[in-house]
């Protein structure tokens, strides 16, 4: 079981993600919905993996991704734009394409856990 930080600004999507994580036997942390709150969560919360929506209320989550990378915490982006929303140095980070389902999420988390 992993503790998974949810960084998602749409409450319904965050709630669905929480349910899917619980169904997969993981413990959701959050959700956090803004970049500043996500940076605080990274500094203050204990978790193993993160799922980051790229666009948080009109701001990109790349500062959060930078902090996670510097700490060696694996993460996946979640985005309706797919890989098109990525910029260097994050072009190699996996993207969970919205809308996603339980199988998509499970497959991405397995990649991060290995």
MIDO-508537 format. One record per residue (C-alpha): residue in three letters; z, x, y. Coordinates in nm, 2 decimals, padded with zeros to 4 digits. Layout:
    aa       zz       xx       yy
   ALA        Z        X        Y
...
This chain:
    aa       zz       xx       yy
   UNK    00.00    00.00    00.00
   UNK   -00.09    00.13    00.34
   UNK    00.04    00.03    00.68
   UNK   -00.27   -00.06    00.89
   UNK   -00.27   -00.08    01.27
   UNK   -00.49   -00.36    01.40
   UNK   -00.65   -00.30    01.74
   UNK   -00.84   -00.63    01.81
   UNK   -00.85   -00.84    02.13
   UNK   -00.96   -01.17    01.97
   UNK   -00.66   -01.34    01.83
   UNK   -00.84   -01.54    01.56
   UNK   -01.02   -01.22    01.43
   UNK   -00.68   -01.04    01.44
   UNK   -00.51   -01.32    01.24
   UNK   -00.79   -01.32    00.99
   UNK   -00.76   -00.94    00.95
   UNK   -00.39   -00.96    00.91
   UNK   -00.44   -01.22    00.62
   UNK   -00.71   -01.00    00.46
   UNK   -00.49   -00.69    00.48
   UNK   -00.20   -00.88    00.32
   UNK   -00.43   -01.01    00.05
   UNK   -00.53   -00.65   -00.03
   UNK   -00.16   -00.55   -00.05
   UNK   -00.15   -00.37    00.28
   UNK    00.10   -00.42    00.56
   UNK   -00.05   -00.51    00.90
   UNK    00.09   -00.34    01.21
   UNK    00.02   -00.53    01.53
   UNK   -00.22   -00.66    01.64
   UNK   -00.25   -00.48    01.97
   UNK   -00.52   -00.62    02.21
   UNK   -00.56   -00.37    02.49
   UNK   -00.63    00.01    02.51
   UNK   -00.30    00.09    02.68
   UNK   -00.10   -00.11    02.42
   UNK   -00.29    00.06    02.14
   UNK   -00.21    00.41    02.28
   UNK    00.16    00.31    02.29
   UNK    00.14    00.18    01.93
   UNK   -00.02    00.51    01.82
   UNK    00.27    00.70    01.98
   UNK    00.55    00.47    01.87
   UNK    00.45    00.29    01.54
   UNK    00.43    00.43    01.19
   UNK    00.10    00.35    01.01
   UNK   -00.14    00.51    00.78
   UNK   -00.48    00.37    00.88
   UNK   -00.62    00.19    01.19
   UNK   -00.89   -00.07    01.24
   UNK   -01.03   -00.05    01.59
   UNK   -01.24   -00.31    01.77
   UNK   -01.47   -00.10    01.99
   UNK   -01.46   -00.34    02.28
   UNK   -01.12   -00.45    02.40
   UNK   -01.14   -00.69    02.69
   UNK   -01.43   -00.50    02.84
   UNK   -01.29   -00.15    02.78
   UNK   -01.39    00.08    02.49
   UNK   -01.13    00.19    02.24
   UNK   -01.25    00.55    02.23
   UNK   -00.93    00.69    02.39
   UNK   -00.74    00.54    02.10
   UNK   -00.99    00.69    01.85
   UNK   -00.95    01.03    02.02
   UNK   -00.57    01.01    01.98
   UNK   -00.60    00.90    01.62
   UNK   -00.84    01.18    01.54
   UNK   -00.61    01.44    01.70
   UNK   -00.32    01.32    01.48
   UNK   -00.54    01.32    01.17
   UNK   -00.50    00.94    01.12
   UNK   -00.80    00.79    00.95
   UNK   -00.96    00.48    01.12
   UNK   -01.26    00.26    01.11
   UNK   -01.43    00.09    01.40
   UNK   -01.49   -00.29    01.38
   UNK   -01.78   -00.41    01.59
   UNK   -02.04   -00.68    01.62
   UNK   -02.28   -00.41    01.75
   UNK   -02.26   -00.20    01.44
   UNK   -02.33    00.17    01.47
   UNK   -02.52    00.10    01.80
   UNK   -02.19    00.09    01.98
   UNK   -02.08    00.44    01.88
   UNK   -02.10    00.75    02.10
   UNK   -02.04    01.12    02.01
   UNK   -01.81    01.25    01.88
   UNK   -01.75    00.92    01.68
   UNK   -02.10    00.87    01.55
   UNK   -01.99    00.96    01.19
   UNK   -01.69    00.72    01.19
   UNK   -01.74    00.42    00.96
   UNK   -01.81    00.09    01.12
   UNK   -01.70   -00.24    00.98
   UNK   -01.98   -00.48    01.09
   UNK   -01.86   -00.81    01.23
   UNK   -01.84   -01.06    01.09
   UNK   -01.69   -00.89    00.78
   UNK   -01.53   -01.03    00.47
   UNK   -01.26   -00.92    00.23
   UNK   -01.50   -00.71    00.02
   UNK   -01.63   -00.53    00.33
   UNK   -01.28   -00.46    00.45
   UNK   -01.16   -00.34    00.11
   UNK   -01.46   -00.11    00.07
   UNK   -01.40    00.05    00.41
   UNK   -01.03    00.09    00.35
   UNK   -01.09    00.26    00.01
   UNK   -01.31    00.51    00.18
   UNK   -01.04    00.59    00.43
   UNK   -00.77    00.62    00.16
   UNK   -00.96    00.87   -00.05
